[in-house]
């Protein structure tokens, strides 16, 4: 996490969390979701504006983490901006030299591969569980054919529990019990 973010958190410790405003799609792209977009529907059906500013994307990715409940967020100064996930908190990019990188650019060590009922390939790594980018499936097939990965079957509905993540974090209820 950036030092400037840590300093802002210390200076303003009680800034309310933000929900619904940021999304990560299954290709590792970030989307800004304003009130209009959120009113139009849930992510990813209503994605919002694709972020294309490289420095903003880098800032988000350096300050991307999960809380104890498995809700992923971007720490924006003192404010935690929770992320709507189309698939998983990580999108893996396979490299021709055999390395696997996260959508944030971090190298990872593959521990297990999983294949769901629709043919999507997931990797469990030292960072957690993530989806292999659709553009990298030919490289993934090479790993499977070479015996480097032997995918285990998984039901897509089990991924959140198995990977301890929440696709659509919600603000805690502020209603008082009746």
Backbone as a ProteinNet text record, in pm:
[ID]
protein_1_A
[PRIMARY]
XXXXXXXXXXXXXXXXXXXXXXXXXXXXXXXXXXXXXXXXXXXXXXXXXXXXXXXXXXXXXXXXXXXXXXXXXXXXXXXXXXXXXXXXXXXXXXXXXXXXXXXXXXXXXXXXXXXXXXXXXXXXXXXXXXXXXXXXXXXXXXXXXXXXXXXXXXXXXXXXXXXXXXXXXXXXXXXXXX
[TERTIARY]
84.4	0	89.2	49.7	127.7	137.6	251.6	271.5	171.1	139.6	43.9	-94.1	-129.1	-257	-255.8	-147.1	-135.3	-145	-81.9	-86.2	-228.4	-300.8	-439	-529.7	-505.9	-585.6	-563.8	-439.6	-408.7	-469.7	-467.6	-517.5	-670.5	-738.9	-885.3	-933.3	-935.4	-966.5	-1113.3	-1203.6	-1346.1	-1421.1	-1354.4	-1420.7	-1507.4	-1633.9	-1721.4	-1674.3	-1701.1	-1668.2	-1761.5	-1716	-1790.3	-1821.7	-1945.5	-1987.8	-2050.1	-2021.8	-2087.5	-2020.8	-1919.1	-1862.8	-1747.5	-1693.5	-1579	-1601.7	-1574.2	-1590.4	-1466.3	-1442.8	-1333.9	-1397.6	-1378.1	-1440.9	-1353.8	-1402.9	-1335.7	-1212.1	-1181.4	-1061.5	-960.1	-987.6	-894.6	-906.4	-1018.7	-1042.1	-1120.6	-1087.4	-1154.1	-1260.6	-1374.8	-1486.3	-1532.6	-1553.5	-1610.6	-1762	-1835.3	-1980.5	-2049.5	-2094.5	-2160	-2303.5	-2375.7	-2513	-2603.5	-2591.8	-2676.2	-2651.7	-2525.4	-2488.6	-2538	-2519.3	-2564.6	-2716.1	-2788.5	-2934.5	-2980.4	-2896.2	-2931.7	-2918.3	-2850.7	-2840.5	-2709.7	-2702.5	-2585.9	-2470	-2351.1	-2230	-2228.6	-2193.2	-2136	-2236.5	-2367.8	-2466.6	-2463.9	-2442	-2427.7	-2286.8	-2191.9	-2050.1	-2008.1	-2046.2	-1999.8	-1892.1	-1805.2	-1701.2	-1570	-1515.2	-1386.9	-1277.9	-1199.9	-1087.9	-973.1	-916.5	-808.5	-686.3	-694.3	-583.7	-482.2	-365.6	-266.6	-223.3	-203.1	-158.2	-267	-394	-504.2	-515.8	-506	-512.6	-398.4	-278.5	-163.7	-186.7	-242.6	-271.2	-373	-478.7	-579.7	-514.5	-435.3	-376.5	-273.5	-203.5	-107.3	-177.8	-300.8	-374.5	-499.5	-489	-596	-571.5	-673.3	-657.3	-794.8	-794.8	-920	-929.8	-1053.1	-1073.7	-1093.7	-1119.2	-1131.8	-1250.1	-1349.8	-1469.8	-1457	-1340.7	-1321.1	-1376.2	-1403	-1450.6	-1328.5	-1312.4	-1197.3	-1226.3	-1122.5	-1139.3	-1014.1	-1032.3	-924	-919.5	-804.8	-790	-754.7	-852.5	-837.3	-816.5	-690.9	-664.5	-730.2	-809.5	-872.5	-998.9	-1044.3	-1170	-1147.4	-1219.1	-1216.4	-1327.7	-1288.9	-1384.1	-1394.7	-1507.2	-1525.1	-1550	-1497.8	-1497.1	-1600.8	-1680.2	-1772.1	-1689.9	-1695.7	-1618.1	-1709	-1671.5	-1747.6	-1722.3	-1599.7	-1564.2	-1491.3	-1361.8	-1275.7	-1194.5	-1129.5	-1050.8	-922	-881	-759.2	-789.4	-729.6	-734	-589.7	-563.4	-426.4	-394.4	-275.7	-221.3	-102.2	-109.9	-3.6	98.4	224.4	333.3	396.4	446.7	508.6	624.8	690.9	803.9	758.9	626.8	573.7	531.7	568.5	527.1	377.7	322.1	182.9	183.8	115.6	106.6	-38.7	-60.9	-195.8	-227.8	-354.7	-393.9	-326.4	-273	-200.5	-51.7	-8.5	131.7	217.5	158.4	235.2	257.8	381.9	407.4	353.2	304	246.7	300.2	284.5	319	188.7	169.8	48.4	56.6	-52.1	-60.5	-159.7	-263.1	-367.6	-440.9	-497.4	-583	-721.3	-823.3	-962.7	-1035.9	-1128.5	-1208.3	-1354.8	-1431.6	-1572.6	-1660.1	-1788.9	-1885.6	-1900.4	-1856.5	-1865.6	-1731.1	-1629.8	-1499.7	-1404.9	-1440.3	-1350.1	-1242.4	-1119.1	-1004.4	-963.8	-946.3	-905.9	-775	-693.2	-570.1	-573.9	-534.2	-515.5	-366.2	-331.3	-191.5	-158.7	-36	3.9	-69.7	-129.7	-210.3	-357.2	-401.8	-542.3	-592.1	-722.8	-785.9	-817.1	-801.2	-830.9	-863.5	-922.5	-962.5	-850.3	-824.2	-728.2	-795	-727.1	-777.1	-813.4	-926.2	-974.3	-876.3	-797.9	-701.5	-580.8	-568.8	-452.5	-484.4	-600.5	-641.2	-555	-499.2	-410.1	-283.8	-228	-112.1	-150.1	-270.1	-315.6	-329.9	-381.9	-396.1	-259.1	-157.4	-21	26.2	-4.3	33.6	-37.1	-166.1	-243	-190.5	-168.7	-118.9	19.5	101.7	236.6	235	118.8	108.2	146.9	175.8	211.6	89.9	-28.2	-151.6	-248.6	-311.9	-417.2	-540.5	-628.4	-741.3	-836.7	-873.1	-977.4	-1109.4	-1217	-1348.6	-1394	-1463.8	-1519.5	-1650.9	-1746.2	-1872.5	-1851.8	-1886.5	-1862.1	-1929.6	-2041.7	-2111.7	-2029.1	-1929.8	-1846.9	-1724.5	-1695.2	-1570.2	-1556.9	-1664.9	-1655.6	-1618.9	-1682.6	-1651.9	-1514	-1480.6	-1351.2	-1236.6	-1255.3	-1151.4	-1163.8	-1264	-1289.9	-1292	-1385.3	-1405.4	-1554	-1589.5	-1727.2	-1733.6	-1819.8	-1830.5	-1893.8	-1993.2	-2065.2	-2077.7	-1974.4	-1977.2	-2091.4	-2155.6	-2265.4	-2233.4	-2284.3	-2267.5	-2342.4	-2287.9	-2360.6	-2492.4	-2592	-2723.1	-2716.2	-2781.2	-2786.8	-2923.9	-3010.3	-3143.6	-3131.3	-3213	-3216.7	-3321.9	-3292.8	-3392.1	-3522.7	-3632.1	-3764.9	-3800.7
-117.8	0	124.5	223.7	346.3	418.7	481.8	557.4	670.9	735.9	847.2	797.7	676	617.3	587	529.5	499	627.3	733.5	860.8	916.4	906.1	955.5	874.3	744.4	659	697.8	728.7	768.4	904.3	995.4	1130.9	1135.1	1053.7	1051.4	907	856.8	715.1	677	771.5	738.4	773.2	769.6	797.8	676.3	699	584.8	508.4	377.9	294.5	324.7	288.4	314.3	179.4	160.5	34.9	61	-27.9	-25.2	60.2	137.4	235.6	186.1	67.5	16.7	-130.7	-169.3	-308.5	-361.4	-492.6	-562.9	-672.3	-665.4	-765.9	-890.3	-988	-1116.4	-1108.9	-991.9	-973.3	-882.4	-850.7	-769.9	-620.9	-576.6	-434.1	-373.4	-249.8	-175.6	-85.6	-74.6	8.5	98.4	226.7	322.7	319.2	309.3	291.3	403.4	506	617.5	580.3	674.4	648.6	599.2	659.7	622.4	477.5	439.5	302.6	204	236.9	148.4	131.4	239.3	231.7	146.5	135.8	58.2	-92.4	-133.3	-276.1	-314.7	-441.6	-495.8	-516.7	-517.8	-548.6	-698.8	-747.6	-680	-642	-671.8	-636.9	-486.9	-407.5	-263	-229	-224.2	-212	-71.6	27.3	162.7	203.5	294.5	349.9	275.5	225	155.9	255	221.7	307.7	282.9	392.4	381.7	463.8	536.7	620.6	532.6	511.3	417	446.5	573	605.2	577.7	601.8	571	419.7	345.1	199.1	145.6	196	153.4	183.2	300.4	338.6	242.4	212.3	117.3	-17.3	-63.7	-197.4	-208.6	-100.3	-101.6	-102.5	-56.6	-40.7	-129.9	-245.8	-344.9	-454.2	-483.2	-582	-635.8	-728.3	-786.3	-765.1	-755.7	-748.6	-889.6	-900	-1029.6	-1110.4	-1044	-1112.1	-1155.9	-1128.4	-1166.8	-1066.5	-945.1	-838.3	-762.4	-756	-688.3	-540.6	-460.3	-315.4	-249.1	-123.5	-33.2	71.2	84	183.8	315.9	405.1	534.4	640.6	659.1	750.4	692.1	772.6	721.2	638	633.9	565.7	429.8	331	196.9	188.7	161	149	1	-60.9	-203.5	-230.5	-344.9	-379.1	-485.9	-459.6	-558	-647.7	-778	-872.4	-947.1	-946.9	-1027.6	-1175.8	-1210.2	-1350.1	-1373.9	-1346.1	-1371	-1245.2	-1239.2	-1119.5	-1108.3	-1216.4	-1215.1	-1265.7	-1202.1	-1248.5	-1278.2	-1401.8	-1444.7	-1426.3	-1372.8	-1358.3	-1452.7	-1542.4	-1639.2	-1580	-1602.4	-1547.2	-1658.3	-1624.6	-1726.4	-1801	-1736.6	-1802	-1891	-1907	-1994.7	-1926.1	-1798.9	-1726.9	-1698.8	-1683	-1642.2	-1511.9	-1410.6	-1279.2	-1247.8	-1175.4	-1127.7	-1008.4	-970.3	-851.5	-726.3	-733	-619.6	-624.2	-732.3	-746.7	-826.4	-876.9	-954.6	-1097.3	-1146.9	-1286.9	-1378.6	-1495.9	-1590	-1730.2	-1813.7	-1955.5	-2035.1	-2114.2	-2194.3	-2315.6	-2335.5	-2449.4	-2555.3	-2510.7	-2601.9	-2536.8	-2619.3	-2569.6	-2631.2	-2553.7	-2594.9	-2565.2	-2651.5	-2633.4	-2641.5	-2536.3	-2537.1	-2599.7	-2604.6	-2670.4	-2603.3	-2478.2	-2409.5	-2404.7	-2470.9	-2476.7	-2363.5	-2284.5	-2178	-2238.4	-2189.9	-2240.9	-2140.4	-2190.5	-2109.9	-2165.7	-2078.3	-2120.9	-2077.3	-2167.7	-2135.8	-2110.8	-1993.7	-1952.6	-1905.3	-1863	-1806.7	-1677.1	-1610.1	-1490.3	-1523.8	-1639.1	-1676.8	-1735.1	-1739.9	-1800.4	-1693.9	-1731.1	-1638	-1709.7	-1636.4	-1685.6	-1663.1	-1761.8	-1743.9	-1657.4	-1554	-1463	-1542	-1510.3	-1585.6	-1582.3	-1476	-1466.1	-1557.7	-1615.5	-1698.3	-1847.6	-1886.1	-2026.1	-2119.1	-2072.1	-2157.8	-2191.9	-2092.6	-2118.8	-2210.9	-2192.3	-2277.4	-2421.6	-2439.4	-2574.4	-2640.4	-2562.9	-2618	-2670.1	-2596	-2638.9	-2769.7	-2778	-2898.9	-3017	-2996.1	-3104.5	-3151.7	-3061.9	-3098	-3164.5	-3167.2	-3229.1	-3138.4	-3011.6	-2917.3	-2886.4	-2885	-2861.1	-2975	-3026.5	-3127.1	-3070.3	-3005.2	-2936.4	-3032	-2993.4	-3060.9	-2993.4	-3070	-3012.8	-2927.6	-2820.2	-2732.4	-2675.5	-2659.9	-2595	-2444.6	-2366.6	-2221.8	-2159.4	-2217.4	-2164.4	-2182.3	-2271.6	-2297.8	-2207.3	-2132.7	-2057.3	-1953.5	-1879.8	-1775.5	-1834.5	-1943.1	-2006	-2068.9	-2135	-2201.6	-2100.8	-1990.2	-1887.6	-1777.3	-1787.2	-1687.1	-1545.1	-1524.1	-1389.9	-1364.8	-1237.2	-1194.1	-1119.5	-1165.5	-1100.3	-961.7	-946.8	-819.5	-774.6	-706.2	-661.5	-561.1	-574.7	-484.6	-409.7	-289.8	-211.7	-281.7	-278.3	-336.7	-264.3	-338.7	-280.3	-184.4	-71.1	25.2	24	-70.8	-81.8	-138.5	-81.9	-130.9	-241.9	-344.8	-453.3	-398.8	-455.6	-410.6	-469.3
0	0	0	-76.8	-87.7	46.9	73.2	198	211.2	100.1	104.4	146.5	107.6	147	296.7	345.1	488.5	572.2	525.1	597.1	600.7	489.5	484.5	576.7	583.3	672.3	818.5	853.6	991	1024.1	926.1	948.8	957	873.4	868.5	885.6	1007.8	1029.1	1015.8	1013.5	1016.7	888.6	774.9	647.4	611.3	574.1	542.3	417.8	418.4	303.9	187.5	68.7	-54.6	-121.6	-163.5	-225.3	-362.5	-456.8	-587.4	-693	-658.9	-750.5	-837.1	-807.9	-882.4	-912.3	-1037.9	-1077.2	-1147.2	-1132.5	-1200.7	-1284.6	-1417.2	-1502.6	-1518	-1593	-1608.1	-1697.1	-1749.6	-1831.1	-1759.9	-1632.2	-1553.8	-1578.2	-1635.8	-1660.3	-1544.5	-1512.6	-1406	-1464.9	-1395.8	-1439.9	-1327.2	-1359.2	-1265.6	-1285.7	-1174.9	-1180.3	-1102	-1171.7	-1103.7	-1064	-1005	-958.5	-1070.6	-1188.8	-1303.3	-1343	-1351.1	-1388.7	-1283.2	-1155.9	-1049.4	-1051.9	-1082.2	-1089.5	-1207.5	-1310.8	-1430.3	-1409	-1302.8	-1275.6	-1210.6	-1175.4	-1105.8	-1203.4	-1147.8	-1223.3	-1247.4	-1362.9	-1478.3	-1586.1	-1563.7	-1665.7	-1695.1	-1591.8	-1605	-1556.8	-1652.5	-1615.9	-1577.4	-1655.3	-1629.7	-1727.8	-1685.1	-1772.2	-1752.2	-1861.1	-1857.4	-1819.5	-1715.9	-1678.5	-1775.1	-1828.3	-1925.4	-1887.5	-1777.5	-1733.8	-1661.6	-1722	-1670	-1526.8	-1492.7	-1356.5	-1253.4	-1289.5	-1199	-1180.5	-1288.3	-1280.5	-1194.8	-1214.2	-1133.1	-984.7	-955.1	-816.1	-754.4	-828.3	-780.1	-752.5	-845.7	-834.7	-722.6	-692.5	-580.8	-445.6	-443.4	-318.9	-315.4	-378.9	-391	-287.6	-206.6	-99.6	-60.6	32.8	82.6	232.8	280.7	425.2	480.6	609.8	677.1	625.7	569.4	520.5	374.7	312.3	173.4	73.6	121.9	32.7	-17.7	-149.5	-210	-223.7	-204.3	-207.1	-262.5	-297	-333.8	-223.7	-157.4	-51.6	-117	-127.6	-192.4	-85	-46.9	64.9	187.8	259.1	380.1	353.4	228.5	197.7	132.5	181.7	125.9	20.9	-104.2	-214.2	-248.9	-211.7	-234.9	-382.5	-429.1	-571.3	-602.2	-704.2	-759.9	-852.9	-832.3	-911.6	-1009	-1136.1	-1232.4	-1208	-1175.6	-1159.4	-1027.6	-1025.4	-909.6	-880.3	-764.5	-732.5	-813.1	-876.9	-957.4	-1096.6	-1194.7	-1333.7	-1371.3	-1411.7	-1441.4	-1588.2	-1613.2	-1748.2	-1760.6	-1857.5	-1879.6	-1975.8	-1944.5	-2024.8	-2109	-2227.7	-2314.6	-2247.7	-2151.1	-2083.4	-1966.8	-1949.2	-1845.8	-1717.5	-1700.1	-1579.2	-1582.1	-1462.8	-1447.9	-1369	-1423.6	-1358.4	-1327.9	-1218.8	-1188.3	-1277.9	-1281	-1357.8	-1304	-1182	-1124.4	-1158.1	-1224.8	-1263.9	-1168.7	-1059.1	-961.1	-1010	-1001.1	-1035.8	-926.6	-966.3	-870	-894.2	-792.6	-800.8	-801.6	-906.4	-920.1	-828.3	-751.9	-660.6	-709.2	-783.4	-827.8	-944.1	-1032.4	-1139.9	-1125	-1162.2	-1148.6	-1278.6	-1315.7	-1437.1	-1397.8	-1431.5	-1392.1	-1500.7	-1472.9	-1561.3	-1697.5	-1709.9	-1839.7	-1912.3	-1856.7	-1921.9	-1885.8	-1784.5	-1739	-1651.2	-1670.3	-1596.7	-1489.4	-1368.6	-1254	-1201.9	-1146.5	-1081.8	-936	-849.6	-708.8	-694.5	-641.3	-633.2	-491.9	-474.1	-345.8	-313.4	-412.9	-387.2	-364.5	-410.6	-400.2	-530.7	-543.1	-660	-765	-891.2	-998.8	-1127.4	-1218.2	-1348.8	-1449.6	-1533.5	-1642.2	-1748.9	-1793.2	-1896.3	-2021.2	-2080.7	-2197.2	-2314.1	-2327	-2436.5	-2416	-2296.1	-2264.3	-2259.1	-2308.9	-2299.5	-2384.9	-2495.8	-2575.7	-2494.9	-2426.6	-2340.5	-2224.7	-2170.7	-2061.2	-2108.6	-2228.8	-2284.7	-2298.7	-2334.2	-2343.4	-2207.4	-2100.5	-1964.4	-1927.7	-1963.6	-1932	-2013.2	-2143	-2229.5	-2186.6	-2135.8	-2091.1	-1952.7	-1888.6	-1757	-1641.3	-1669.3	-1562.8	-1475.2	-1536.5	-1463.6	-1494.4	-1392.2	-1407.1	-1337.9	-1414.4	-1351.1	-1279.2	-1158.7	-1082.2	-1115.1	-1114.5	-1138.7	-1021.8	-1053.9	-950.8	-1003.5	-917	-952	-932	-1031.8	-1023.1	-900.8	-857	-739.8	-611.9	-613.7	-495.8	-486.2	-591.7	-596.8	-486.3	-456.7	-353.8	-218.1	-180.7	-52.8	-51.9	-160.8	-169.2	-169.6	-239.3	-249	-146.1	-57.7	46.3	-11.8	-105.9	-159.1	-181.2	-190.2	-209.9	-341.8	-432.7	-564	-555.3	-470.8	-463.4	-317.7	-268.1	-128.6	-106	6	39	168.4	177	299.2	412	533.3	645.7	666.3	706.9	730.9	850.1	834	944.8	1011.1	968.1	1028.6	1167.7	1257.4	1395.2	1402.7	1480.1	1494.3	1551.8	1504.2	1549.4	1683.2
[MASK]
++++++++++++++++++++++++++++++++++++++++++++++++++++++++++++++++++++++++++++++++++++++++++++++++++++++++++++++++++++++++++++++++++++++++++++++++++++++++++++++++++++++++++++++++++

